[in-house]
Amino acid sequence: MISFFRNIFKSKIGLFLTFCFIGLIAFAFATADVSSSGTFGGVTGSGTAVEVGDSELTTSELSESVNNAFRTEQRQDTTLDIKTFVDGGGFDSVLERLINSFAIADFGKKYGMNAGKRLVDGEIASIPTFQGANGQFSEENFRRALQQQGISEKQLRDDFSRNLLAEQLLTVSGFGAFVPQKLVVPYASLLLEARQGQVAIVPSVAFIDQSPPAPAAVAAFYAANSSRYTIPERRTISYALFDKSRFNDRIKPTEKDVTGFYNLNTARFAASETRNIDQVILPTEAAANALKTTIAGGMSMAEAAQSVGLSAAEVGSITKADFASASSQAVADMAFAATTGNVAGPAQSALGWHIAVVKDITQIPGQTLAQARTEIIAELTRSQIDEALADLTSAMEDEFASGSTLADVAQAEELKIEATPGLLANGQNPDDQNYRPIPEMQLILPVAFSMEEESDPQVIEIIPGQQYAAIKVTQISEAAPPPLAKIKQLVDRDYMMDEGSKKAKLVADEISKAVGEGTALTKAIADSGVKLPNIERVNSTRADLARQSQQGQVPPPLTLMFSMAEGTAKTLRAPQNQGWFVIALDKIEPGDAAARDDLLNATKAQFKQVFGNEYTDQFIRAMREDVGVDKNDDALTAVRNQLLGRTSGGN
């Protein structure tokens, strides 16, 4: 099922499911790289934000989901702050997708669909974060992860149940979408459309006044553009690293421990044997006896098995107990009673009837206590160190929960506390571009950025079962622009470039107007009286534009050119205030894809996905109408305001 979601996230359905999973993905699928609730201060209590059918989306669930979505986006864009995220539609987007998730689940339950406990158990067990060193589900890891992230088991199970129901309902909603050929041909032909034009740039630097700018003008510019210089939220983290090596000189198994271990594992140290076995498994006892007779007649096991459409399996060297676990006790008894080279059997297991040939036998002598002592001491040392480390982490967590500080615990356990400078969520120090965080900070930072300044210290796992860190957020610096004096040189430069850009725009607009009235671009530039870089000629198709778009390399003037009318000119701001482009479109050559089956088929496939996604959207809308959605506007406003740090009045 997880592979299904990895694939479906590429579609519009996947976009919906991605946000449905927003609290879960960060927690379970990013291996504990998560944000817990209340990062920005949660809404008191768990009031109802939205009623969806018979279910309720609480204010705390909504606040947590928005926080997690913001943290996920912030890891991609460290300049993002919560206000920009919320005001830019992040809050509404998460809210709508959560409502959709609840509506789908309620609709499914209403009409008899269900995600059973065993199915949810299977999904939880498949999450790597919840697995132990042996790759199996670990109850201890599961409970620890839930506790560290402040997520209840019920919440996790509810998330899985809702999204399993979404999988059952949404995956078929867009199947069978039909696309008329009359619709496909015009759109496919657009990809073959070619455009020819010219691009000139009027650079801002050509109009910069080299005299020092007036301080008042720079200050006004800085005030109006302070968001451009805003440093994202920074956090100062105190931490103490510790690992199992601290117990190397403390853990020494006693003679009683060694003797007790030996006595409890007498079978392990007793004399034994392994056998190198080949076997064939047949469906009936009669077939097994017939094949045994063929082999006894001189044919090799491999040839005999091949003659009846089967193959001989090499079991390899194995003990009797292990062979019994892999087959059955009867099969193991049969194989370990046989002599070398002779065919034995048949004997039955759940897989069928076995016949076997013992290729060789290896006798393993038993070990006395004295002979096994070194091995036992090493194993006991490892297990006792692991136990001591687990006890230490549990004791530290209990101490923190009871009010002990990081300094208290570090002193008691003889740990060294280190402190970071104010770091961004990605580990960068905006005051020192050469700063490099320790490698462990890659796992510390996500947890630290999910904590509040007054939160208790936490113990987090760095290397499973080997290394841990006790951490505390000691200071949170909210996103804010630095003082003007600190970056005055940068602001002076930007101000001068901005002033140059304004003058460059006037020239670019004059050139564009002249070209639109019929003047050649070269003459319009010459008439401007400004020496500009050479004109660049462009000849491209929409297919070229699509390819470059997939690679993220589309020049903005080229994009604009494909939205212009023939014989027109437009101006466009260059990136980073570097100047203004003047784009002149000289000629449009229409395309014709009527004979291009490859292009028609590709376009039809894309339309099917678009149509399918639209069907899915409509299906979700219908489910919402069926179960009913009732928003608590006051509660939603309160959540939004609290995320933004506003009072109830919005100030």
C-alpha positions in Angstrom: 0.0 0.0 0.0 2.9 2.4 0.8 4.2 1.9 -2.8 0.7 2.8 -4.0 0.9 6.1 -2.2 4.4 6.8 -3.5 3.1 6.5 -7.0 -0.3 8.2 -6.6 1.4 11.3 -5.0 2.4 12.2 -8.5 -1.2 12.9 -9.5 -3.8 15.4 -8.4 -5.4 12.6 -6.3 -1.9 12.3 -4.7 -1.8 16.0 -4.0 -5.0 15.6 -2.0 -3.8 12.5 -0.2 -0.4 14.2 0.5 -2.2 16.9 2.6 -4.5 14.4 4.1 -1.4 12.7 5.4 0.3 16.0 6.5 0.4 15.1 10.2 1.3 11.5 9.5 3.9 11.8 6.8 6.2 14.1 8.8 5.9 11.7 11.7 6.1 8.3 10.3 7.4 8.5 6.7 10.2 10.9 7.3 11.8 8.8 10.1 10.9 11.1 13.0 11.6 14.3 11.1 8.4 15.8 12.5 6.7 18.8 14.0 4.5 18.2 17.1 1.5 20.1 18.0 1.6 23.6 19.5 4.7 24.8 17.8 3.2 28.3 17.7 1.0 27.9 20.6 -2.1 25.7 20.4 -5.7 26.7 20.8 -6.7 25.9 24.4 -8.7 22.7 24.6 -10.0 20.6 21.7 -13.1 22.5 20.5 -14.8 21.6 17.3 -13.5 23.4 14.2 -15.6 21.5 11.7 -18.3 18.9 11.9 -18.1 16.5 9.0 -20.9 13.9 9.0 -20.7 12.1 12.3 -17.0 13.1 12.9 -15.4 16.2 14.3 -12.2 18.0 13.3 -10.9 19.6 16.5 -9.1 22.9 16.7 -6.1 21.1 18.1 -5.9 18.7 15.2 -6.3 21.6 12.7 -3.6 23.6 14.5 -1.2 20.7 14.6 -1.8 19.9 10.9 -1.1 23.5 9.8 2.0 23.6 11.9 3.3 20.4 10.4 2.5 21.5 6.9 4.3 24.8 7.5 7.4 23.0 8.9 7.4 20.7 5.8 7.4 23.8 3.5 9.9 25.6 5.6 12.5 22.8 5.2 12.3 23.5 1.5 12.3 27.3 1.8 14.0 28.5 5.0 12.9 32.1 4.4 9.2 31.1 4.8 7.5 32.3 8.0 4.2 31.3 9.4 2.4 34.5 8.5 3.4 34.2 4.8 2.4 30.5 4.9 -1.1 31.2 6.4 -1.8 34.4 4.4 -0.7 32.7 1.2 -3.4 30.1 1.5 -1.6 27.4 3.5 -4.2 27.4 6.3 -7.2 27.2 4.0 -5.5 24.5 1.9 -4.8 22.2 4.9 -8.3 22.8 6.2 -10.0 21.9 3.0 -7.9 18.7 2.6 -8.6 17.7 6.2 -12.3 18.2 5.6 -12.1 16.1 2.4 -10.3 13.4 4.3 -12.9 13.3 7.1 -15.7 13.4 4.5 -14.3 10.5 2.5 -13.9 8.4 5.6 -17.4 9.2 6.9 -18.9 8.5 3.5 -17.2 5.1 3.3 -18.4 4.1 6.8 -21.9 5.3 6.0 -22.1 2.9 3.1 -20.5 -0.1 4.7 -16.8 0.3 3.9 -14.2 -0.2 6.7 -10.5 -0.2 7.3 -10.2 -3.0 9.9 -7.8 -3.1 12.8 -5.7 -5.9 11.3 -5.2 -3.8 8.1 -4.2 -0.7 10.1 -1.9 -2.9 12.2 -0.2 -4.1 9.1 0.3 -0.5 7.8 1.7 0.6 11.2 4.1 -2.4 11.3 5.5 -1.5 7.9 6.7 2.0 9.0 10.5 1.8 9.4 10.4 4.2 12.4 8.5 1.6 14.3 10.7 -1.3 13.5 13.6 -2.7 15.6 17.1 -3.7 14.5 15.7 -7.0 13.2 13.3 -5.3 10.8 10.3 -6.4 12.8 7.7 -4.2 14.5 9.0 -3.0 17.9 6.4 -2.0 20.5 9.1 -0.1 22.4 10.1 2.0 19.4 6.4 2.6 18.6 5.6 3.9 22.0 8.7 5.9 22.3 8.1 7.6 18.9 4.5 8.4 19.8 5.6 9.9 23.2 8.4 12.0 21.7 6.1 13.5 19.1 3.0 14.0 21.3 0.8 11.9 19.1 -1.7 9.4 20.5 -2.1 5.9 19.2 -5.8 6.7 18.5 -4.8 9.7 16.4 -2.3 7.7 14.4 -4.8 4.9 13.8 -7.5 7.3 12.8 -5.2 8.9 10.3 -4.4 5.5 8.8 -8.1 4.4 8.7 -9.2 7.6 6.9 -6.5 7.3 4.3 -7.1 3.6 3.7 -10.7 4.4 3.0 -9.6 7.2 0.7 -7.5 4.7 -1.2 -10.5 2.3 -1.6 -12.8 5.1 -2.8 -10.6 7.4 -4.9 -8.4 5.1 -6.9 -11.3 4.1 -9.1 -13.1 7.4 -9.3 -11.2 8.6 -12.4 -11.0 5.4 -14.3 -12.7 5.2 -17.7 -12.4 8.9 -18.5 -13.2 9.4 -22.2 -11.5 12.1 -24.3 -13.0 13.1 -27.8 -10.5 13.1 -30.7 -11.9 16.6 -31.7 -10.6 17.9 -28.4 -7.2 16.2 -28.7 -6.1 17.3 -32.1 -6.2 21.1 -31.5 -4.3 20.8 -28.2 -1.7 18.4 -29.7 -1.3 20.8 -32.6 -0.4 23.6 -30.2 2.7 21.7 -29.2 3.9 22.0 -32.9 3.2 25.7 -33.0 6.4 27.7 -33.7 7.1 31.3 -32.7 9.8 33.7 -33.9 10.7 36.9 -32.0 13.4 39.1 -30.5 14.3 39.8 -26.9 16.3 42.9 -25.7 17.2 43.8 -22.1 17.3 47.3 -20.6 19.7 46.7 -17.6 19.1 48.6 -14.4 22.8 49.1 -13.9 22.9 51.4 -16.9 20.8 53.9 -15.1 22.4 53.8 -11.6 23.4 57.1 -10.0 26.8 56.5 -8.6 26.5 59.2 -5.9 25.8 58.0 -2.4 22.0 57.7 -1.8 20.2 59.9 0.7 19.9 58.2 4.1 16.2 59.1 4.4 15.5 57.5 1.0 17.4 54.3 2.0 15.5 54.1 5.3 12.2 54.5 3.5 13.2 51.9 1.0 14.2 49.5 3.8 10.9 50.0 5.7 8.9 49.3 2.6 10.9 46.2 1.7 11.8 44.8 5.1 10.4 41.4 4.2 13.1 41.0 1.6 15.7 41.0 4.4 13.8 39.0 7.0 15.8 36.3 8.6 13.7 33.2 9.3 13.1 31.9 12.8 16.2 30.9 14.6 16.7 28.6 17.5 19.5 28.2 20.0 19.8 24.6 21.2 21.6 23.1 24.1 22.5 19.5 23.8 24.4 16.7 25.4 25.4 13.7 23.4 26.0 10.3 24.9 26.4 6.7 23.6 27.0 3.2 24.7 30.7 3.6 25.0 30.2 5.3 28.4 29.5 1.9 29.8 32.5 0.1 28.3 34.5 0.3 31.5 31.5 0.0 33.8 29.9 -3.2 32.6 31.7 -6.4 33.7 29.7 -9.6 33.8 30.2 -11.5 37.0 31.2 -15.2 37.3 27.6 -15.8 38.4 26.3 -14.2 35.2 28.6 -16.3 33.0 27.7 -19.6 34.7 24.0 -18.8 34.7 24.1 -17.9 31.0 25.9 -21.2 30.2 23.4 -23.3 32.2 20.4 -21.6 30.5 21.9 -22.3 27.1 23.1 -25.9 27.5 21.6 -26.9 24.1 23.6 -24.1 22.4 26.9 -25.3 23.8 26.2 -29.0 23.5 27.7 -31.1 20.7 25.7 -30.8 17.4 25.8 -31.4 13.8 24.9 -29.6 10.6 23.9 -31.3 7.4 24.2 -30.1 3.8 20.8 -31.2 2.3 19.1 -31.1 -1.1 15.4 -31.6 -1.3 12.4 -31.9 -3.6 8.9 -31.1 -2.4 6.0 -32.9 -4.2 2.2 -32.6 -3.8 1.4 -36.2 -2.9 3.1 -39.1 -1.1 2.7 -41.3 -4.1 4.5 -38.8 -6.3 7.3 -38.5 -3.7 7.8 -42.3 -3.5 7.9 -42.5 -7.3 10.5 -39.8 -7.6 12.5 -41.5 -4.7 12.5 -44.7 -6.7 13.8 -42.9 -9.8 16.7 -41.4 -7.8 17.5 -44.7 -6.2 17.8 -46.2 -9.7 20.8 -44.0 -10.4 19.4 -40.7 -11.7 20.6 -37.6 -9.9 18.1 -35.6 -7.8 18.3 -32.6 -10.1 17.7 -34.7 -13.2 14.8 -36.6 -11.6 13.1 -33.5 -10.4 13.5 -31.9 -13.8 11.9 -34.9 -15.4 8.6 -34.2 -13.6 8.7 -30.5 -14.1 10.2 -29.6 -10.7 13.6 -28.5 -9.4 15.8 -29.6 -6.5 16.4 -27.0 -3.8 19.7 -26.6 -2.0 18.9 -26.2 1.6 22.6 -25.9 2.5 24.2 -26.6 5.8 21.6 -26.5 8.5 20.9 -27.7 12.0 18.1 -30.1 12.8 16.2 -27.5 14.8 16.5 -24.9 12.0 15.4 -27.4 9.4 12.4 -28.4 11.5 11.4 -24.7 11.8 11.7 -24.3 8.0 9.7 -27.5 7.2 8.4 -29.8 10.0 9.7 -32.0 12.8 8.9 -35.1 10.7 10.9 -33.8 7.7 13.9 -32.9 10.0 13.8 -36.3 11.7 13.8 -38.0 8.3 16.7 -36.0 7.0 18.8 -36.3 10.1 18.3 -40.1 10.3 19.6 -40.6 6.8 23.1 -41.5 5.8 25.3 -39.5 3.4 24.4 -39.9 -0.3 21.2 -41.9 0.2 17.7 -40.5 -0.7 15.5 -40.3 2.4 11.7 -39.8 2.8 9.1 -39.0 2.1 8.0 -37.0 5.1 5.2 -34.4 5.2 5.2 -30.6 6.0 2.7 -27.9 5.3 4.3 -27.4 1.9 3.9 -31.0 0.7 5.9 -34.3 0.8 9.7 -34.0 1.0 12.4 -36.3 -0.2 16.0 -35.4 0.7 19.6 -36.3 0.0 22.2 -35.6 2.6 25.4 -34.4 0.8 27.7 -34.2 3.8 27.6 -34.1 7.6 29.6 -31.8 9.8 30.0 -32.6 13.5 30.3 -29.6 15.9 31.9 -30.5 19.2 30.4 -29.2 22.4 31.9 -26.5 24.4 32.8 -26.6 28.1 32.1 -23.5 30.3 35.8 -22.6 30.1 35.8 -22.9 26.3 32.7 -20.8 25.9 33.7 -18.2 28.5 35.0 -15.5 26.1 32.0 -15.8 23.8 29.6 -15.6 26.8 31.3 -12.6 28.3 31.2 -10.7 25.0 27.5 -11.5 24.5 26.6 -10.6 28.1 28.6 -7.4 27.9 26.8 -6.3 24.8 23.4 -7.1 26.2 24.1 -5.5 29.6 25.4 -2.3 27.9 22.3 -2.2 25.8 20.1 -2.6 28.9 22.1 0.0 30.8 21.7 2.5 27.9 18.0 1.9 27.7 17.7 2.3 31.4 19.6 5.6 31.2 17.4 7.1 28.5 14.3 6.1 30.4 15.6 7.5 33.6 16.5 10.8 31.9 13.1 11.1 30.3 11.5 10.5 33.8 13.8 13.2 35.3 12.8 15.7 32.6 9.1 14.9 33.0 9.4 15.5 36.8 10.9 18.9 36.3 14.7 18.4 36.2 16.7 20.7 33.9 19.2 19.6 31.3 22.0 21.0 33.5 20.8 18.9 36.4 20.7 15.7 34.5 24.0 16.4 32.6 25.7 17.0 35.9 24.4 13.9 37.5 25.3 11.7 34.5 28.6 13.5 33.8 27.6 14.7 30.4 29.0 17.7 28.6 26.5 20.3 27.5 27.1 22.1 24.1 25.2 25.0 22.7 24.6 26.1 19.1 24.4 29.6 17.9 21.0 30.7 16.6 20.3 28.3 13.7 17.8 28.2 10.9 15.7 25.1 10.4 18.3 23.8 7.9 21.2 24.2 10.3 22.6 27.4 8.8 23.9 30.2 10.9 22.9 33.5 9.2 25.6 35.4 11.2 28.4 33.0 10.0 28.2 31.6 6.5 31.2 29.3 7.3 29.5 27.7 10.3 29.0 23.9 9.9 26.8 22.1 12.4 27.8 18.7 13.8 26.4 15.7 11.8 24.1 14.8 14.6 22.3 18.1 14.2 20.6 16.8 11.1 18.4 14.7 13.5 18.3 17.1 16.4 17.0 20.2 14.4 13.6 18.8 13.3 12.8 17.9 16.9 14.2 21.1 18.3 12.1 23.2 15.8 8.9 21.3 16.9 9.5 22.3 20.6 8.5 25.4 22.4 11.0 27.4 24.4 9.5 26.4 27.7 9.1 22.7 26.7 10.9 20.1 28.9 14.2 18.8 27.5 13.9 15.7 25.3 16.0 12.6 24.7 16.2 11.7 21.0 17.8 8.8 19.3 20.7 9.6 16.9 21.9 6.1 16.0 19.3 3.4 17.0 20.4 1.6 20.2 23.8 3.3 20.1 23.8 7.1 20.4 21.4 9.6 21.9 21.1 13.3 22.6 19.4 15.2 25.4 18.3 18.5 24.0 16.7 21.8 25.1 15.6 24.8 23.1 17.1 27.8 25.1 16.1 30.6 22.8 13.7 31.2 19.9 14.4 34.3 17.7 11.2 35.0 15.7 11.6 35.8 12.0 12.5 39.4 11.6 14.7 41.7 9.5 18.0 42.7 11.0 18.7 46.4 12.0 19.3 48.6 9.0 22.8 49.6 10.2 23.9 45.9 10.2 23.1 45.5 6.4 23.3 49.1 5.2 25.7 48.3 2.4 23.4 45.7 1.0 20.4 47.9 1.3 22.2 50.8 -0.3 23.0 48.6 -3.3 19.5 47.3 -3.5 18.1 50.8 -3.3 20.3 52.1 -6.1 19.5 49.1 -8.2 15.8 49.7 -7.6 16.1 53.3 -8.7 17.9 52.2 -11.8 15.2 49.7 -12.5 12.5 52.4 -12.4 14.4 54.4 -15.0 15.1 51.3 -17.1 11.4 50.5 -17.1 10.6 53.9 -18.6 13.0 53.3 -21.4 11.7 49.7 -21.9 8.1 50.9 -22.1 9.0 53.5 -24.7 10.8 50.9 -26.8 7.9 48.4 -26.4 5.4 51.1 -27.4 7.4 52.0 -30.5 7.6 48.4 -31.6 3.9 47.9 -31.1 3.3 50.9 -33.4 5.3 49.3 -36.2 8.9 50.4 -35.5 11.6 47.7 -35.8 13.1 46.7 -32.5 16.6 47.7 -33.6 15.4 51.2 -34.6 13.4 51.6 -31.4 16.5 50.8 -29.3 18.6 53.2 -31.4 16.0 56.0 -31.0 16.1 55.5 -27.2 19.6 56.9 -27.1 20.8 54.2 -24.6 23.5 51.7 -25.5 22.0 48.2 -24.7 23.3 44.6 -25.0 22.7 42.9 -28.3 19.3 41.7 -29.3 18.7 37.9 -28.9 16.6 36.2 -31.6 14.3 33.4 -30.6 12.8 30.6 -32.7 11.0 28.0 -30.6 8.0 25.6 -30.4 5.6 24.9 -27.6 7.1 21.4 -27.5 10.5 23.0 -26.7 8.8 25.1 -24.0 7.2 22.0 -22.5 10.6 20.2 -22.4 12.4 23.1 -20.8 9.5 23.5 -18.3 10.0 19.9 -17.1 13.7 20.7 -16.5 12.8 24.0 -14.7 14.8 26.0 -17.3 12.3 28.1 -19.1 13.4 31.7 -19.6 10.6 34.1 -18.5 10.7 36.0 -21.8 10.1 32.8 -23.7 7.1 31.9 -21.6 5.6 35.4 -22.2 6.3 35.2 -25.9 3.9 32.2 -26.1 1.1 34.2 -24.7 1.4 37.2 -27.0 -0.3 38.2 -30.2 1.7 38.3 -33.4 3.3 41.7 -34.1 3.1 42.9 -30.5 5.7 43.8 -27.9 5.7 43.6 -24.1 8.0 44.5 -21.2 8.9 42.1 -18.4 10.9 42.6 -15.3 14.2 40.7 -15.2 14.9 38.5 -12.2 16.4 40.1 -9.1 15.7 43.6 -10.3 18.4 43.4 -13.0 16.4 45.3 -15.5 13.6 44.9 -18.0 13.1 42.7 -21.0 11.5 43.9 -24.2 9.9 41.0 -26.0 8.8 41.4 -29.6 6.8 38.6 -31.3 7.4 38.7 -35.1 5.7 35.5 -36.4 3.5 32.6 -35.4 3.5 29.4 -37.4 0.5 27.2 -36.5 1.2 23.4 -36.0 -0.8 20.5 -37.3 -0.7 17.2 -35.4 -3.4 15.4 -37.4 -0.9 12.9 -38.7 1.2 12.6 -35.5 -0.3 9.5 -33.8 2.5 9.6 -31.1 1.7 13.1 -30.2 -2.1 12.5 -30.3 -1.8 9.5 -28.0 0.4 11.3 -25.5 -2.0 14.3 -25.4 -5.0 12.0 -25.0 -3.3 10.2 -22.1 -2.6 13.6 -20.4 -6.3 14.6 -20.9 -7.4 11.3 -19.4 -5.5 12.1 -16.2 -6.9 15.7 -16.2 -10.5 14.4 -16.7 -9.9 11.6 -14.1 -8.7 14.2 -11.6 -11.8 16.3 -12.3 -14.0 13.3 -11.7 -12.2 12.7 -8.4 -12.8 16.3 -7.4 -16.5 16.0 -8.2 -16.7 12.8 -6.4 -15.2 14.4 -3.3 -17.6 17.3 -3.5 -20.5 14.8 -3.8 -19.3 12.9 -0.7 -19.0 16.2 1.3 -22.6 17.1 0.3 -23.8 13.6 1.2 -22.4 13.5 4.7 -22.7 17.3 5.4 -20.0 19.8 6.5 -20.6 22.4 9.1 -17.8 24.9 9.8 -17.4 26.7 13.1 -16.3 30.1 11.8 -15.5 31.5 15.3 -13.2 28.5 16.1 -11.5 28.6 12.7 -10.8 32.3 13.2 -9.4 31.6 16.6 -7.1 29.0 15.3 -5.9 31.2 12.5 -5.3 34.1 14.8 -3.4 32.0 17.3 -1.2 30.6 14.6 -0.4 34.2 13.6 0.1 35.3 17.2 -2.9 37.7 17.1 -5.4 38.4 19.8 -9.0 37.4 19.3 -9.6 40.8 17.8 -7.1 40.2 15.0 -4.6 42.8 16.2 
